[in-house]
Amino acid sequence: PPTDTMPDQRPTRYLIVNGDDLGMSPGVNRGIVEAHRDGILTSASLMVDRPAAEEAATVARELPHLSVGLHLEYDRGGQADLRSLTLQQLDRFEWLTGGLPTHIDSHRDVHRRPDVLRHVLELARQLGVPVRGHSLVHCLTTFYGQWGGEDHPEQVSVDNLIRLLNSEVAGSVTELVCHPGYHDGELDSSYAGVREVEIRTLCDPRIQKTLARANIRLVGFRDLAGLIIGGPKQVTLRTGLR
């Protein structure tokens, strides 16, 4: 890894830091906003059918540099037709935000199921936006502090994030998935207290210094339309669905 006296000589790499679960609760909304204003978070994914979704959309409109995508849910809608459920959530997103999502992903990555994925990819192609795990954006999901029913805050520590940035930001553009938030009384999630550790890590000044030394530039999903990576084919990433 680069040091203060030996900066990274690799070409500039681009990093999207995306906060999942926007709208899950007021505490999660507050944590995502704090990680954006005071830290490295550049993007968030909105859960449109949660009680704090309207508050989240209101706050997001006041943050012009925050990319906001659609965080689909399929485990709260019964046996409704998957395509209809997808479109309903898009309609709800447009009503809440007054615009279209900059990207699409899903709660617990349920969009990766084959029966769901085809509807999500169809929608993404119509909108011209990337889907997590199905675009030219490399997805890094290991910044997560729980497994086996136990919290592991060391996994979302400053030291571990620095390690990830130095060793696992691969390719031209990487999305670092995170879950910052405050554990308030309205948070309905098994991933609770560790969210506050994530906030502190994302806002730690050592992380900004690491990005600078490693020649990693922060961007949001909304920036991909104009982000062309050098090379013989000059790939435009926003339309790079696969």
N, C-alpha and C positions, 0 to 999 in steps of 0.2 A: 504493500500500500504506500501511497505518497506520504511524505513527511513535510514538515514546515520548510526544510531546506532542499527538498527534492519534490517539486510539484509533479502531478501526473502528466505524462507526455501523450496520453491517448487523445484522440479527437473528442470534441465536446459531446457529451451524452446528455440526454434530456430525461428529467424525472417528473412524473405526475404523482403527487401524494394525495390519494383519494380517501376521504372519510366516509365509510359506510354508515347506514342507519340514520341519516338525517331525517328528522320527523318522528323518531321513535319515542322521544320524551323531551321535555324542556331542558333537562340536564344534558342530554346528548346534543341537542341544538347548541347549547351554550358552549360545550366543549369543542365542537367543530368550529364554531365561530372564533373561539380563542386560539385554537391551533392554526387557523387561517390568518388572523390579524397579527398574532405574536410569534407564530412559528412558520413551519414549512408547508403546511397543508394548502393545496392549490385547487382542490376539487372535492365534491361531495355527491353522494347518491341518495336521492329522496325517496322515502317510503310514503306513498301518497295516501294510504288509507289508515294511517296511525293518528291518534288524537292530537299530536303536536305538529302535524304536517302543515297546517295553515300558518302557524307561528313560524315554522321553518322557512316556508316560502316567502313570508313577509321579510324576515331577516335577510334571506339570500338576495332579495331585490336591492338591498342596501350595500351589497358587497359586489361591485362590478367586476372584480378580478377573480371571483369564485366561479368555476365551472360547476354546473348542477346537472346531474344525470338522473335517470330513472332506476330505482332500486326495486325491481319487481318482486312481488310475493305471490306464491301460489298455494300456500298451506293455510290460508285464512279465508278462502273463498268457496269452500265446499267442493262440489263436483262440477262446477261451472265449466263450460266449454273453454279450453285453454286459449284459443285464439280470441274469443270474446273477452276473456279476463285480461289478456294482454292489452287489447285495445282500450278497454275500460280504464285501465291504469294510465295509459298514455293520455286519454281524454282528461282524466283527473289531474294529471301533471300539468297539462296545458291550462286548465282552469285555475289551478293554484298559482302557477308561475307566470302565466301570460306568454309562454314561449315553449319551445321544443327542447328536449333533453340534449345535452352535449355528448352523452354516452349512455349505454345500457348495461346493467348488470343485475344481480338478483340476490335476495337474502339467502344465505347458506348455499349459494351457487346452484340453486335449483334449475337455473336456465340451462345447465349443462346436460340435463336429462334429455334424451333424444326426442321424446314426445313434446317437450317444451321448446327445445332449441330451434326447431324448424320455424315456429311462429315468431320467436324472438329475432332470428336472422332475417326473416321476411320483413319484419317491421324495421329493423336496422337498415336494411338495404333501401327501403323506401325513404327513410329519413337521412341516409348518408352519414350515419354515426357508427362508431365502433362498439362492439360487444366484447365484454371481458373474456379473454381467452380465445377469441376468434377474430383477432385483428393483428396488425403488425406491431402492436404495442405489447411488449413482454410484461407479463403479470407476475409480481412478486408478492406472495401471500404469507411468507414466514414471519412477518412482524406481527406476532399474535401470542398472547400470554396465557393460554389455557389449553390443557388437554387432559384426558382421563378424569374429568370432573374436578381437577385441581388447578388453582391459579399458579402461574409461573411468571411473576412480574419481571424477572431477570431477562426474559425473552423480549421485553419491550423497553429495556433499559437504554440509556444513552450509549453505553459501551457496545451493546449488541447492535444497535442501529448503525453506529459508525462502522462496525464490522460488515454489516449487510451492504452499506453504501460503497465500501471499498472493494467488496468481493463479488457482489451479486447484482449490481446494476449493469445489465447486459444489453448488447445491441444498441440501437439508436435511441429508442424511447422505452422507458420502463414505468409501469404503474406500481407504486408501493401501496398496498391496501392496508388501511388502518381503521381503528374503531375508537376514536377519542370520545370522551363524554364524562359527565358528572353523574354519580350514582344518587339520583334523587328518588323520592318515593313513588314516582310514576314509571320508573324504568322496569319494563317487563323483559328481562334478558338474563340468561345464565352467565353471560359475560358482563360483569358489572364493575366491581372495584378496580380491576386492572385498567379499565378505560381511563381512569384518572392518572395512572402512571404514564399512559400513552400521551396525554396532554403535556405533562411535564417534559417528557422526552422530545416531543415534536417542537417544543418551544425553547429547548435548551440552546444557548448560543454556540455550543461546541458543534452542533449539527450543521449550522450554516458555515462554519469554518471548514468542516470536513467536505462539504459540497464544493466550496471554492477550491480547496487543494486538489480535489479529485476531478476537477473540470466537469462538474455536473451542473446543469442549468435547470432550474425549476420552471415548469410550464403547466398549463391546465389543458383539459380536453378541448376547450374552445380554441386553443392555439394550434391544434393539429391541422386545421384547414390551410394555414399558411406556412406550415413547417415542412420544408423540403430538405431531406437529408442528402448530402453530397454523394457522388458516386456515378457510375456510368448510366444508371437507369433513373436517377433522380426521383425516388419514390415519394409520392404524397401520401402521408400516413392516414389521413382522415378517411379516405375511401378504400383503405387497404383491408377490407373484410376478406376472410378466407373460409 
